[in-house]
Amino acid sequence: MTGYPAAIIWDLDGTLIDSAPDLADALNALLHEHGEATLGENQVRTMIGNGVAKLIERGFAAVGEQLQSAQLQKRITRFLQLYTAAATN
């Protein structure tokens, strides 16, 4: 092999870092902002997979709330703000 590879891909999540605590914190902050009960980290871990929208849908479904599309979009935006703040600390 000569030269350098065209790309290097890192699979950080769950391999080199555990982002579940930060995801749980952001989801719980979002739930709290909407007057809902918070969830345990282990419960949130079971909801992780298939992206942020699914995590939020699953989180709110766990407290008995089914989100409409417009609600979900607003909550995705807010979740990303909360998660970014937590992940950069």
PDB file with one MODEL, atoms N, CA, C and O in Angstrom:
MODEL        1
ATOM      1  N   MET A   1       0.845  -1.172   0.000  1.00  0.00           N
ATOM      2  CA  MET A   1       0.000   0.000   0.000  1.00  0.00           C
ATOM      3  C   MET A   1       0.888   1.232   0.000  1.00  0.00           C
ATOM      4  O   MET A   1       1.833   1.331   0.783  1.00  0.00           O
ATOM      5  N   THR A   2       0.581   2.153  -0.870  1.00  0.00           N
ATOM      6  CA  THR A   2       1.325   3.404  -0.922  1.00  0.00           C
ATOM      7  C   THR A   2       0.373   4.566  -0.716  1.00  0.00           C
ATOM      8  O   THR A   2      -0.822   4.454  -0.989  1.00  0.00           O
ATOM      9  N   GLY A   3       0.900   5.674  -0.237  1.00  0.00           N
ATOM     10  CA  GLY A   3       0.061   6.852  -0.029  1.00  0.00           C
ATOM     11  C   GLY A   3      -0.799   6.725   1.220  1.00  0.00           C
ATOM     12  O   GLY A   3      -0.588   5.863   2.074  1.00  0.00           O
ATOM     13  N   TYR A   4      -1.760   7.604   1.286  1.00  0.00           N
ATOM     14  CA  TYR A   4      -2.661   7.658   2.433  1.00  0.00           C
ATOM     15  C   TYR A   4      -4.057   7.209   2.027  1.00  0.00           C
ATOM     16  O   TYR A   4      -4.434   7.343   0.863  1.00  0.00           O
ATOM     17  N   PRO A   5      -4.821   6.681   2.962  1.00  0.00           N
ATOM     18  CA  PRO A   5      -6.197   6.294   2.624  1.00  0.00           C
ATOM     19  C   PRO A   5      -7.025   7.530   2.289  1.00  0.00           C
ATOM     20  O   PRO A   5      -6.744   8.629   2.766  1.00  0.00           O
ATOM     21  N   ALA A   6      -8.038   7.335   1.472  1.00  0.00           N
ATOM     22  CA  ALA A   6      -8.904   8.450   1.081  1.00  0.00           C
ATOM     23  C   ALA A   6      -9.713   8.967   2.262  1.00  0.00           C
ATOM     24  O   ALA A   6     -10.053  10.149   2.312  1.00  0.00           O
ATOM     25  N   ALA A   7     -10.020   8.098   3.204  1.00  0.00           N
ATOM     26  CA  ALA A   7     -10.816   8.512   4.362  1.00  0.00           C
ATOM     27  C   ALA A   7     -10.570   7.559   5.520  1.00  0.00           C
ATOM     28  O   ALA A   7     -10.204   6.398   5.334  1.00  0.00           O
ATOM     29  N   ILE A   8     -10.778   8.073   6.692  1.00  0.00           N
ATOM     30  CA  ILE A   8     -10.757   7.254   7.898  1.00  0.00           C
ATOM     31  C   ILE A   8     -12.093   7.480   8.585  1.00  0.00           C
ATOM     32  O   ILE A   8     -12.504   8.620   8.801  1.00  0.00           O
ATOM     33  N   ILE A   9     -12.764   6.400   8.924  1.00  0.00           N
ATOM     34  CA  ILE A   9     -14.077   6.500   9.552  1.00  0.00           C
ATOM     35  C   ILE A   9     -13.974   5.978  10.977  1.00  0.00           C
ATOM     36  O   ILE A   9     -13.485   4.874  11.216  1.00  0.00           O
ATOM     37  N   TRP A  10     -14.441   6.788  11.916  1.00  0.00           N
ATOM     38  CA  TRP A  10     -14.455   6.397  13.316  1.00  0.00           C
ATOM     39  C   TRP A  10     -15.886   6.139  13.757  1.00  0.00           C
ATOM     40  O   TRP A  10     -16.777   6.947  13.493  1.00  0.00           O
ATOM     41  N   ASP A  11     -16.104   5.034  14.414  1.00  0.00           N
ATOM     42  CA  ASP A  11     -17.392   4.745  15.038  1.00  0.00           C
ATOM     43  C   ASP A  11     -17.217   5.001  16.529  1.00  0.00           C
ATOM     44  O   ASP A  11     -16.920   4.087  17.298  1.00  0.00           O
ATOM     45  N   LEU A  12     -17.405   6.257  16.928  1.00  0.00           N
ATOM     46  CA  LEU A  12     -17.140   6.635  18.307  1.00  0.00           C
ATOM     47  C   LEU A  12     -18.215   6.161  19.273  1.00  0.00           C
ATOM     48  O   LEU A  12     -17.908   5.653  20.352  1.00  0.00           O
ATOM     49  N   ASP A  13     -19.460   6.324  18.889  1.00  0.00           N
ATOM     50  CA  ASP A  13     -20.550   6.109  19.831  1.00  0.00           C
ATOM     51  C   ASP A  13     -20.663   4.652  20.237  1.00  0.00           C
ATOM     52  O   ASP A  13     -20.950   3.781  19.415  1.00  0.00           O
ATOM     53  N   GLY A  14     -20.436   4.406  21.499  1.00  0.00           N
ATOM     54  CA  GLY A  14     -20.514   3.050  22.020  1.00  0.00           C
ATOM     55  C   GLY A  14     -19.222   2.272  21.857  1.00  0.00           C
ATOM     56  O   GLY A  14     -19.062   1.203  22.446  1.00  0.00           O
ATOM     57  N   THR A  15     -18.308   2.793  21.071  1.00  0.00           N
ATOM     58  CA  THR A  15     -17.029   2.128  20.864  1.00  0.00           C
ATOM     59  C   THR A  15     -15.940   2.842  21.660  1.00  0.00           C
ATOM     60  O   THR A  15     -15.290   2.239  22.515  1.00  0.00           O
ATOM     61  N   LEU A  16     -15.748   4.112  21.379  1.00  0.00           N
ATOM     62  CA  LEU A  16     -14.735   4.889  22.086  1.00  0.00           C
ATOM     63  C   LEU A  16     -15.334   5.814  23.142  1.00  0.00           C
ATOM     64  O   LEU A  16     -14.654   6.189  24.097  1.00  0.00           O
ATOM     65  N   ILE A  17     -16.588   6.178  22.975  1.00  0.00           N
ATOM     66  CA  ILE A  17     -17.273   7.005  23.970  1.00  0.00           C
ATOM     67  C   ILE A  17     -18.647   6.409  24.250  1.00  0.00           C
ATOM     68  O   ILE A  17     -19.217   5.703  23.418  1.00  0.00           O
ATOM     69  N   ASP A  18     -19.157   6.705  25.422  1.00  0.00           N
ATOM     70  CA  ASP A  18     -20.509   6.283  25.789  1.00  0.00           C
ATOM     71  C   ASP A  18     -21.356   7.543  25.877  1.00  0.00           C
ATOM     72  O   ASP A  18     -21.285   8.272  26.866  1.00  0.00           O
ATOM     73  N   SER A  19     -22.146   7.798  24.863  1.00  0.00           N
ATOM     74  CA  SER A  19     -22.956   9.015  24.822  1.00  0.00           C
ATOM     75  C   SER A  19     -24.312   8.852  25.499  1.00  0.00           C
ATOM     76  O   SER A  19     -25.062   9.823  25.602  1.00  0.00           O
ATOM     77  N   ALA A  20     -24.643   7.652  25.959  1.00  0.00           N
ATOM     78  CA  ALA A  20     -25.959   7.421  26.569  1.00  0.00           C
ATOM     79  C   ALA A  20     -26.249   8.353  27.742  1.00  0.00           C
ATOM     80  O   ALA A  20     -27.369   8.856  27.837  1.00  0.00           O
ATOM     81  N   PRO A  21     -25.294   8.608  28.643  1.00  0.00           N
ATOM     82  CA  PRO A  21     -25.610   9.533  29.738  1.00  0.00           C
ATOM     83  C   PRO A  21     -25.986  10.935  29.241  1.00  0.00           C
ATOM     84  O   PRO A  21     -26.914  11.548  29.768  1.00  0.00           O
ATOM     85  N   ASP A  22     -25.279  11.440  28.242  1.00  0.00           N
ATOM     86  CA  ASP A  22     -25.607  12.763  27.700  1.00  0.00           C
ATOM     87  C   ASP A  22     -26.942  12.744  26.966  1.00  0.00           C
ATOM     88  O   ASP A  22     -27.713  13.698  27.067  1.00  0.00           O
ATOM     89  N   LEU A  23     -27.225  11.675  26.231  1.00  0.00           N
ATOM     90  CA  LEU A  23     -28.521  11.552  25.559  1.00  0.00           C
ATOM     91  C   LEU A  23     -29.648  11.495  26.583  1.00  0.00           C
ATOM     92  O   LEU A  23     -30.686  12.132  26.403  1.00  0.00           O
ATOM     93  N   ALA A  24     -29.447  10.736  27.654  1.00  0.00           N
ATOM     94  CA  ALA A  24     -30.463  10.637  28.708  1.00  0.00           C
ATOM     95  C   ALA A  24     -30.672  11.984  29.387  1.00  0.00           C
ATOM     96  O   ALA A  24     -31.808  12.377  29.652  1.00  0.00           O
ATOM     97  N   ASP A  25     -29.587  12.690  29.668  1.00  0.00           N
ATOM     98  CA  ASP A  25     -29.708  14.011  30.297  1.00  0.00           C
ATOM     99  C   ASP A  25     -30.497  14.970  29.420  1.00  0.00           C
ATOM    100  O   ASP A  25     -31.371  15.685  29.909  1.00  0.00           O
ATOM    101  N   ALA A  26     -30.192  14.989  28.123  1.00  0.00           N
ATOM    102  CA  ALA A  26     -30.889  15.895  27.206  1.00  0.00           C
ATOM    103  C   ALA A  26     -32.357  15.512  27.075  1.00  0.00           C
ATOM    104  O   ALA A  26     -33.228  16.382  27.084  1.00  0.00           O
ATOM    105  N   LEU A  27     -32.637  14.222  26.955  1.00  0.00           N
ATOM    106  CA  LEU A  27     -34.027  13.779  26.855  1.00  0.00           C
ATOM    107  C   LEU A  27     -34.786  14.115  28.132  1.00  0.00           C
ATOM    108  O   LEU A  27     -35.922  14.587  28.070  1.00  0.00           O
ATOM    109  N   ASN A  28     -34.174  13.879  29.281  1.00  0.00           N
ATOM    110  CA  ASN A  28     -34.840  14.180  30.544  1.00  0.00           C
ATOM    111  C   ASN A  28     -35.059  15.672  30.735  1.00  0.00           C
ATOM    112  O   ASN A  28     -36.085  16.079  31.280  1.00  0.00           O
ATOM    113  N   ALA A  29     -34.120  16.487  30.301  1.00  0.00           N
ATOM    114  CA  ALA A  29     -34.316  17.938  30.371  1.00  0.00           C
ATOM    115  C   ALA A  29     -35.497  18.350  29.499  1.00  0.00           C
ATOM    116  O   ALA A  29     -36.305  19.190  29.893  1.00  0.00           O
ATOM    117  N   LEU A  30     -35.592  17.759  28.322  1.00  0.00           N
ATOM    118  CA  LEU A  30     -36.700  18.049  27.410  1.00  0.00           C
ATOM    119  C   LEU A  30     -38.029  17.595  28.010  1.00  0.00           C
ATOM    120  O   LEU A  30     -39.013  18.334  27.968  1.00  0.00           O
ATOM    121  N   LEU A  31     -38.062  16.401  28.559  1.00  0.00           N
ATOM    122  CA  LEU A  31     -39.275  15.909  29.214  1.00  0.00           C
ATOM    123  C   LEU A  31     -39.678  16.838  30.357  1.00  0.00           C
ATOM    124  O   LEU A  31     -40.850  17.186  30.499  1.00  0.00           O
ATOM    125  N   HIS A  32     -38.708  17.233  31.164  1.00  0.00           N
ATOM    126  CA  HIS A  32     -38.966  18.121  32.301  1.00  0.00           C
ATOM    127  C   HIS A  32     -39.531  19.462  31.833  1.00  0.00           C
ATOM    128  O   HIS A  32     -40.460  19.991  32.444  1.00  0.00           O
ATOM    129  N   GLU A  33     -38.978  20.012  30.758  1.00  0.00           N
ATOM    130  CA  GLU A  33     -39.471  21.282  30.209  1.00  0.00           C
ATOM    131  C   GLU A  33     -40.938  21.197  29.809  1.00  0.00           C
ATOM    132  O   GLU A  33     -41.649  22.202  29.803  1.00  0.00           O
ATOM    133  N   HIS A  34     -41.382  19.996  29.478  1.00  0.00           N
ATOM    134  CA  HIS A  34     -42.770  19.797  29.052  1.00  0.00           C
ATOM    135  C   HIS A  34     -43.636  19.215  30.170  1.00  0.00           C
ATOM    136  O   HIS A  34     -44.732  18.711  29.926  1.00  0.00           O
ATOM    137  N   GLY A  35     -43.124  19.293  31.398  1.00  0.00           N
ATOM    138  CA  GLY A  35     -43.910  18.876  32.552  1.00  0.00           C
ATOM    139  C   GLY A  35     -44.071  17.381  32.712  1.00  0.00           C
ATOM    140  O   GLY A  35     -44.973  16.920  33.412  1.00  0.00           O
ATOM    141  N   GLU A  36     -43.206  16.626  32.071  1.00  0.00           N
ATOM    142  CA  GLU A  36     -43.295  15.161  32.121  1.00  0.00           C
ATOM    143  C   GLU A  36     -42.286  14.590  33.114  1.00  0.00           C
ATOM    144  O   GLU A  36     -41.298  15.239  33.456  1.00  0.00           O
ATOM    145  N   ALA A  37     -42.547  13.384  33.563  1.00  0.00           N
ATOM    146  CA  ALA A  37     -41.618  12.665  34.432  1.00  0.00           C
ATOM    147  C   ALA A  37     -40.351  12.326  33.650  1.00  0.00           C
ATOM    148  O   ALA A  37     -40.384  12.162  32.431  1.00  0.00           O
ATOM    149  N   THR A  38     -39.252  12.227  34.360  1.00  0.00           N
ATOM    150  CA  THR A  38     -37.998  11.855  33.710  1.00  0.00           C
ATOM    151  C   THR A  38     -37.831  10.338  33.738  1.00  0.00           C
ATOM    152  O   THR A  38     -38.548   9.631  34.446  1.00  0.00           O
ATOM    153  N   LEU A  39     -36.882   9.862  32.962  1.00  0.00           N
ATOM    154  CA  LEU A  39     -36.651   8.426  32.782  1.00  0.00           C
ATOM    155  C   LEU A  39     -35.263   8.056  33.289  1.00  0.00           C
ATOM    156  O   LEU A  39     -34.353   8.885  33.287  1.00  0.00           O
ATOM    157  N   GLY A  40     -35.105   6.826  33.716  1.00  0.00           N
ATOM    158  CA  GLY A  40     -33.799   6.348  34.139  1.00  0.00           C
ATOM    159  C   GLY A  40     -32.871   6.153  32.946  1.00  0.00           C
ATOM    160  O   GLY A  40     -33.316   5.901  31.826  1.00  0.00           O
ATOM    161  N   GLU A  41     -31.581   6.275  33.207  1.00  0.00           N
ATOM    162  CA  GLU A  41     -30.605   6.124  32.122  1.00  0.00           C
ATOM    163  C   GLU A  41     -30.722   4.766  31.442  1.00  0.00           C
ATOM    164  O   GLU A  41     -30.627   4.682  30.217  1.00  0.00           O
ATOM    165  N   ASN A  42     -30.924   3.714  32.208  1.00  0.00           N
ATOM    166  CA  ASN A  42     -31.049   2.384  31.595  1.00  0.00           C
ATOM    167  C   ASN A  42     -32.272   2.294  30.701  1.00  0.00           C
ATOM    168  O   ASN A  42     -32.231   1.639  29.659  1.00  0.00           O
ATOM    169  N   GLN A  43     -33.360   2.944  31.094  1.00  0.00           N
ATOM    170  CA  GLN A  43     -34.556   2.956  30.250  1.00  0.00           C
ATOM    171  C   GLN A  43     -34.277   3.713  28.957  1.00  0.00           C
ATOM    172  O   GLN A  43     -34.685   3.279  27.880  1.00  0.00           O
ATOM    173  N   VAL A  44     -33.582   4.843  29.062  1.00  0.00           N
ATOM    174  CA  VAL A  44     -33.245   5.621  27.862  1.00  0.00           C
ATOM    175  C   VAL A  44     -32.335   4.812  26.947  1.00  0.00           C
ATOM    176  O   VAL A  44     -32.484   4.869  25.726  1.00  0.00           O
ATOM    177  N   ARG A  45     -31.402   4.067  27.511  1.00  0.00           N
ATOM    178  CA  ARG A  45     -30.505   3.235  26.687  1.00  0.00           C
ATOM    179  C   ARG A  45     -31.297   2.306  25.770  1.00  0.00           C
ATOM    180  O   ARG A  45     -30.880   2.051  24.640  1.00  0.00           O
ATOM    181  N   THR A  46     -32.428   1.802  26.243  1.00  0.00           N
ATOM    182  CA  THR A  46     -33.231   0.890  25.420  1.00  0.00           C
ATOM    183  C   THR A  46     -33.931   1.617  24.280  1.00  0.00           C
ATOM    184  O   THR A  46     -34.420   0.982  23.346  1.00  0.00           O
ATOM    185  N   MET A  47     -33.983   2.935  24.348  1.00  0.00           N
ATOM    186  CA  MET A  47     -34.664   3.744  23.333  1.00  0.00           C
ATOM    187  C   MET A  47     -33.714   4.259  22.256  1.00  0.00           C
ATOM    188  O   MET A  47     -34.157   4.743  21.215  1.00  0.00           O
ATOM    189  N   ILE A  48     -32.424   4.156  22.502  1.00  0.00           N
ATOM    190  CA  ILE A  48     -31.427   4.698  21.583  1.00  0.00           C
ATOM    191  C   ILE A  48     -31.315   3.802  20.356  1.00  0.00           C
ATOM    192  O   ILE A  48     -31.243   2.578  20.468  1.00  0.00           O
ATOM    193  N   GLY A  49     -31.301   4.425  19.197  1.00  0.00           N
ATOM    194  CA  GLY A  49     -31.181   3.723  17.921  1.00  0.00           C
ATOM    195  C   GLY A  49     -32.168   4.300  16.930  1.00  0.00           C
ATOM    196  O   GLY A  49     -33.304   4.598  17.297  1.00  0.00           O
ATOM    197  N   ASN A  50     -31.774   4.460  15.719  1.00  0.00           N
ATOM    198  CA  ASN A  50     -32.606   4.999  14.642  1.00  0.00           C
ATOM    199  C   ASN A  50     -32.769   6.509  14.697  1.00  0.00           C
ATOM    200  O   ASN A  50     -33.712   7.047  14.117  1.00  0.00           O
ATOM    201  N   GLY A  51     -31.878   7.195  15.377  1.00  0.00           N
ATOM    202  CA  GLY A  51     -31.856   8.650  15.311  1.00  0.00           C
ATOM    203  C   GLY A  51     -32.568   9.379  16.436  1.00  0.00           C
ATOM    204  O   GLY A  51     -33.267   8.792  17.262  1.00  0.00           O
ATOM    205  N   VAL A  52     -32.357  10.691  16.427  1.00  0.00           N
ATOM    206  CA  VAL A  52     -32.888  11.576  17.458  1.00  0.00           C
ATOM    207  C   VAL A  52     -34.410  11.587  17.464  1.00  0.00           C
ATOM    208  O   VAL A  52     -35.022  11.542  18.531  1.00  0.00           O
ATOM    209  N   ALA A  53     -35.023  11.644  16.300  1.00  0.00           N
ATOM    210  CA  ALA A  53     -36.490  11.699  16.242  1.00  0.00           C
ATOM    211  C   ALA A  53     -37.098  10.485  16.936  1.00  0.00           C
ATOM    212  O   ALA A  53     -38.054  10.618  17.701  1.00  0.00           O
ATOM    213  N   LYS A  54     -36.551   9.314  16.673  1.00  0.00           N
ATOM    214  CA  LYS A  54     -37.068   8.094  17.303  1.00  0.00           C
ATOM    215  C   LYS A  54     -36.843   8.114  18.814  1.00  0.00           C
ATOM    216  O   LYS A  54     -37.711   7.685  19.575  1.00  0.00           O
ATOM    217  N   LEU A  55     -35.697   8.605  19.248  1.00  0.00           N
ATOM    218  CA  LEU A  55     -35.422   8.699  20.680  1.00  0.00           C
ATOM    219  C   LEU A  55     -36.459   9.591  21.359  1.00  0.00           C
ATOM    220  O   LEU A  55     -36.992   9.241  22.412  1.00  0.00           O
ATOM    221  N   ILE A  56     -36.738  10.728  20.760  1.00  0.00           N
ATOM    222  CA  ILE A  56     -37.719  11.652  21.333  1.00  0.00           C
ATOM    223  C   ILE A  56     -39.113  11.038  21.305  1.00  0.00           C
ATOM    224  O   ILE A  56     -39.842  11.109  22.294  1.00  0.00           O
ATOM    225  N   GLU A  57     -39.487  10.441  20.192  1.00  0.00           N
ATOM    226  CA  GLU A  57     -40.798   9.773  20.116  1.00  0.00           C
ATOM    227  C   GLU A  57     -40.928   8.714  21.200  1.00  0.00           C
ATOM    228  O   GLU A  57     -41.947   8.643  21.888  1.00  0.00           O
ATOM    229  N   ARG A  58     -39.902   7.897  21.350  1.00  0.00           N
ATOM    230  CA  ARG A  58     -39.936   6.821  22.345  1.00  0.00           C
ATOM    231  C   ARG A  58     -39.975   7.375  23.764  1.00  0.00           C
ATOM    232  O   ARG A  58     -40.685   6.856  24.625  1.00  0.00           O
ATOM    233  N   GLY A  59     -39.205   8.432  23.996  1.00  0.00           N
ATOM    234  CA  GLY A  59     -39.187   9.038  25.325  1.00  0.00           C
ATOM    235  C   GLY A  59     -40.541   9.595  25.723  1.00  0.00           C
ATOM    236  O   GLY A  59     -41.009   9.371  26.840  1.00  0.00           O
ATOM    237  N   PHE A  60     -41.166  10.319  24.812  1.00  0.00           N
ATOM    238  CA  PHE A  60     -42.474  10.887  25.127  1.00  0.00           C
ATOM    239  C   PHE A  60     -43.554   9.807  25.167  1.00  0.00           C
ATOM    240  O   PHE A  60     -44.496   9.908  25.953  1.00  0.00           O
ATOM    241  N   ALA A  61     -43.432   8.791  24.343  1.00  0.00           N
ATOM    242  CA  ALA A  61     -44.390   7.681  24.400  1.00  0.00           C
ATOM    243  C   ALA A  61     -44.304   6.967  25.751  1.00  0.00           C
ATOM    244  O   ALA A  61     -45.313   6.491  26.272  1.00  0.00           O
ATOM    245  N   ALA A  62     -43.106   6.895  26.309  1.00  0.00           N
ATOM    246  CA  ALA A  62     -42.917   6.227  27.599  1.00  0.00           C
ATOM    247  C   ALA A  62     -43.644   6.936  28.734  1.00  0.00           C
ATOM    248  O   ALA A  62     -43.960   6.322  29.754  1.00  0.00           O
ATOM    249  N   VAL A  63     -43.910   8.229  28.557  1.00  0.00           N
ATOM    250  CA  VAL A  63     -44.657   8.975  29.575  1.00  0.00           C
ATOM    251  C   VAL A  63     -46.090   9.229  29.129  1.00  0.00           C
ATOM    252  O   VAL A  63     -46.809  10.024  29.735  1.00  0.00           O
ATOM    253  N   GLY A  64     -46.502   8.540  28.055  1.00  0.00           N
ATOM    254  CA  GLY A  64     -47.895   8.581  27.621  1.00  0.00           C
ATOM    255  C   GLY A  64     -48.266   9.676  26.650  1.00  0.00           C
ATOM    256  O   GLY A  64     -49.446   9.984  26.486  1.00  0.00           O
ATOM    257  N   GLU A  65     -47.277  10.271  26.003  1.00  0.00           N
ATOM    258  CA  GLU A  65     -47.570  11.352  25.055  1.00  0.00           C
ATOM    259  C   GLU A  65     -47.160  10.952  23.639  1.00  0.00           C
ATOM    260  O   GLU A  65     -46.005  10.606  23.390  1.00  0.00           O
ATOM    261  N   GLN A  66     -48.115  11.004  22.724  1.00  0.00           N
ATOM    262  CA  GLN A  66     -47.841  10.762  21.307  1.00  0.00           C
ATOM    263  C   GLN A  66     -47.689  12.118  20.627  1.00  0.00           C
ATOM    264  O   GLN A  66     -48.586  12.957  20.705  1.00  0.00           O
ATOM    265  N   LEU A  67     -46.581  12.331  19.975  1.00  0.00           N
ATOM    266  CA  LEU A  67     -46.278  13.631  19.379  1.00  0.00           C
ATOM    267  C   LEU A  67     -46.765  13.721  17.942  1.00  0.00           C
ATOM    268  O   LEU A  67     -46.653  12.769  17.170  1.00  0.00           O
ATOM    269  N   GLN A  68     -47.299  14.867  17.604  1.00  0.00           N
ATOM    270  CA  GLN A  68     -47.632  15.186  16.219  1.00  0.00           C
ATOM    271  C   GLN A  68     -46.351  15.663  15.532  1.00  0.00           C
ATOM    272  O   GLN A  68     -45.374  16.002  16.199  1.00  0.00           O
ATOM    273  N   SER A  69     -46.359  15.690  14.226  1.00  0.00           N
ATOM    274  CA  SER A  69     -45.166  16.031  13.449  1.00  0.00           C
ATOM    275  C   SER A  69     -44.588  17.391  13.826  1.00  0.00           C
ATOM    276  O   SER A  69     -43.379  17.517  14.018  1.00  0.00           O
ATOM    277  N   ALA A  70     -45.434  18.403  13.932  1.00  0.00           N
ATOM    278  CA  ALA A  70     -44.952  19.750  14.265  1.00  0.00           C
ATOM    279  C   ALA A  70     -44.349  19.783  15.664  1.00  0.00           C
ATOM    280  O   ALA A  70     -43.328  20.435  15.884  1.00  0.00           O
ATOM    281  N   GLN A  71     -44.971  19.088  16.609  1.00  0.00           N
ATOM    282  CA  GLN A  71     -44.436  19.013  17.970  1.00  0.00           C
ATOM    283  C   GLN A  71     -43.071  18.333  17.960  1.00  0.00           C
ATOM    284  O   GLN A  71     -42.129  18.788  18.609  1.00  0.00           O
ATOM    285  N   LEU A  72     -42.984  17.248  17.220  1.00  0.00           N
ATOM    286  CA  LEU A  72     -41.737  16.495  17.154  1.00  0.00           C
ATOM    287  C   LEU A  72     -40.618  17.356  16.593  1.00  0.00           C
ATOM    288  O   LEU A  72     -39.510  17.349  17.129  1.00  0.00           O
ATOM    289  N   GLN A  73     -40.882  18.087  15.537  1.00  0.00           N
ATOM    290  CA  GLN A  73     -39.843  18.922  14.928  1.00  0.00           C
ATOM    291  C   GLN A  73     -39.325  19.971  15.906  1.00  0.00           C
ATOM    292  O   GLN A  73     -38.119  20.206  15.980  1.00  0.00           O
ATOM    293  N   LYS A  74     -40.225  20.603  16.654  1.00  0.00           N
ATOM    294  CA  LYS A  74     -39.806  21.602  17.647  1.00  0.00           C
ATOM    295  C   LYS A  74     -38.983  20.953  18.753  1.00  0.00           C
ATOM    296  O   LYS A  74     -38.009  21.531  19.237  1.00  0.00           O
ATOM    297  N   ARG A  75     -39.377  19.765  19.141  1.00  0.00           N
ATOM    298  CA  ARG A  75     -38.661  19.085  20.222  1.00  0.00           C
ATOM    299  C   ARG A  75     -37.308  18.556  19.764  1.00  0.00           C
ATOM    300  O   ARG A  75     -36.372  18.472  20.560  1.00  0.00           O
ATOM    301  N   ILE A  76     -37.199  18.203  18.504  1.00  0.00           N
ATOM    302  CA  ILE A  76     -35.890  17.816  17.963  1.00  0.00           C
ATOM    303  C   ILE A  76     -34.935  19.000  18.047  1.00  0.00           C
ATOM    304  O   ILE A  76     -33.798  18.856  18.495  1.00  0.00           O
ATOM    305  N   THR A  77     -35.399  20.165  17.616  1.00  0.00           N
ATOM    306  CA  THR A  77     -34.562  21.371  17.659  1.00  0.00           C
ATOM    307  C   THR A  77     -34.098  21.651  19.080  1.00  0.00           C
ATOM    308  O   THR A  77     -32.918  21.914  19.312  1.00  0.00           O
ATOM    309  N   ARG A  78     -35.022  21.597  20.030  1.00  0.00           N
ATOM    310  CA  ARG A  78     -34.676  21.872  21.428  1.00  0.00           C
ATOM    311  C   ARG A  78     -33.763  20.784  21.994  1.00  0.00           C
ATOM    312  O   ARG A  78     -32.811  21.092  22.711  1.00  0.00           O
ATOM    313  N   PHE A  79     -34.038  19.528  21.684  1.00  0.00           N
ATOM    314  CA  PHE A  79     -33.195  18.428  22.151  1.00  0.00           C
ATOM    315  C   PHE A  79     -31.756  18.636  21.689  1.00  0.00           C
ATOM    316  O   PHE A  79     -30.821  18.465  22.471  1.00  0.00           O
ATOM    317  N   LEU A  80     -31.576  19.001  20.433  1.00  0.00           N
ATOM    318  CA  LEU A  80     -30.222  19.193  19.903  1.00  0.00           C
ATOM    319  C   LEU A  80     -29.498  20.320  20.623  1.00  0.00           C
ATOM    320  O   LEU A  80     -28.286  20.245  20.825  1.00  0.00           O
ATOM    321  N   GLN A  81     -30.220  21.362  21.011  1.00  0.00           N
ATOM    322  CA  GLN A  81     -29.613  22.437  21.803  1.00  0.00           C
ATOM    323  C   GLN A  81     -29.157  21.903  23.160  1.00  0.00           C
ATOM    324  O   GLN A  81     -28.037  22.167  23.597  1.00  0.00           O
ATOM    325  N   LEU A  82     -30.030  21.157  23.813  1.00  0.00           N
ATOM    326  CA  LEU A  82     -29.710  20.601  25.128  1.00  0.00           C
ATOM    327  C   LEU A  82     -28.561  19.600  25.045  1.00  0.00           C
ATOM    328  O   LEU A  82     -27.658  19.610  25.882  1.00  0.00           O
ATOM    329  N   TYR A  83     -28.599  18.744  24.042  1.00  0.00           N
ATOM    330  CA  TYR A  83     -27.564  17.720  23.894  1.00  0.00           C
ATOM    331  C   TYR A  83     -26.209  18.345  23.571  1.00  0.00           C
ATOM    332  O   TYR A  83     -25.186  17.937  24.121  1.00  0.00           O
ATOM    333  N   THR A  84     -26.203  19.323  22.690  1.00  0.00           N
ATOM    334  CA  THR A  84     -24.951  19.987  22.330  1.00  0.00           C
ATOM    335  C   THR A  84     -24.318  20.637  23.549  1.00  0.00           C
ATOM    336  O   THR A  84     -23.106  20.548  23.747  1.00  0.00           O
ATOM    337  N   ALA A  85     -25.134  21.288  24.364  1.00  0.00           N
ATOM    338  CA  ALA A  85     -24.616  21.925  25.578  1.00  0.00           C
ATOM    339  C   ALA A  85     -24.022  20.885  26.526  1.00  0.00           C
ATOM    340  O   ALA A  85     -22.962  21.113  27.110  1.00  0.00           O
ATOM    341  N   ALA A  86     -24.692  19.753  26.682  1.00  0.00           N
ATOM    342  CA  ALA A  86     -24.212  18.705  27.593  1.00  0.00           C
ATOM    343  C   ALA A  86     -22.981  17.999  27.039  1.00  0.00           C
ATOM    344  O   ALA A  86     -22.048  17.698  27.783  1.00  0.00           O
ATOM    345  N   ALA A  87     -22.974  17.738  25.754  1.00  0.00           N
ATOM    346  CA  ALA A  87     -21.883  16.974  25.139  1.00  0.00           C
ATOM    347  C   ALA A  87     -20.581  17.758  25.077  1.00  0.00           C
ATOM    348  O   ALA A  87     -19.505  17.169  24.979  1.00  0.00           O
ATOM    349  N   THR A  88     -20.671  19.072  25.133  1.00  0.00           N
ATOM    350  CA  THR A  88     -19.454  19.884  25.045  1.00  0.00           C
ATOM    351  C   THR A  88     -18.917  20.271  26.409  1.00  0.00           C
ATOM    352  O   THR A  88     -17.929  21.000  26.500  1.00  0.00           O
ATOM    353  N   ASN A  89     -19.550  19.796  27.471  1.00  0.00           N
ATOM    354  CA  ASN A  89     -19.050  20.079  28.834  1.00  0.00           C
ATOM    355  C   ASN A  89     -18.007  19.074  29.240  1.00  0.00           C
ATOM    356  O   ASN A  89     -17.474  19.150  30.348  1.00  0.00           O
TER     357      ASN A  89
ENDMDL
END
